[in-house]
């Protein structure tokens, strides 16, 4: 749909009638997670092509973003977010580069 290379659309649809609705454009595909209240999705994205990936919270209703992690520059960044069931803790993978991960 005219997205630049390395960008993806975050889509949502109701299970009984899947007419996809675009929530946001993001820079990484891969695992995403819901917040316990169902109002936001956790994704990996970056501000520009020179920045590392960070975990972002994206509001389903508005597409508004909130940055949750701050990976060091010069790293690949953070991905694979998973929120605890009570919403109090966030687990994720931080990659120094594409082959070294913490």
CORFEN-V871967 format. One record per residue. OMEGA is omega in whole degrees, 0 to 359 (* if undefined). Layout:
OMEGA
OMEGA
//
This chain:
177
177
177
182
179
178
183
176
173
187
178
174
177
184
183
179
187
168
187
175
180
177
184
171
182
185
180
171
180
184
172
180
175
167
183
181
178
182
183
173
175
183
172
181
176
184
179
187
179
182
174
176
177
175
180
169
181
178
182
184
188
186
179
183
173
180
183
179
182
181
180
175
181
176
175
174
188
179
178
181
175
181
178
182
179
178
185
183
179
173
179
177
175
182
176
173
185
181
180
182
174
*
//
